[in-house]
Amino acid sequence: MLNDALEFACPWCGEINQVETEPGDAGQWVIQDCQVCCSPIEIRLPGPGQDEFTVRAEGN
C-alpha cells in the first residue's frame, strides 16, 4: 500500500469516494468527509500484508 487511492461507497449517501493512502498510515483510522454529502466517514486503512479496509459512518 504505497501512495495508493482506495475507493469506497459513502455509508451515508452511497456515492463513491476515494482516500489517498501513505505508507505510514497503514493500519490506522482516518476520518474524511464525503466528497458529495460532506458527512464524516471513518476509514480503517489496511495494515501491512492486508488488503481489506473498513468504512463506517461517524457520528449520528
Summary of the structure (lengths in Angstrom):
residues: 60
radius of gyration: 11.1
end to end distance: 30.8
largest distance: 32.6
contacts: 148
relative contact order: 0.29
helix: 5%
strand: 40%
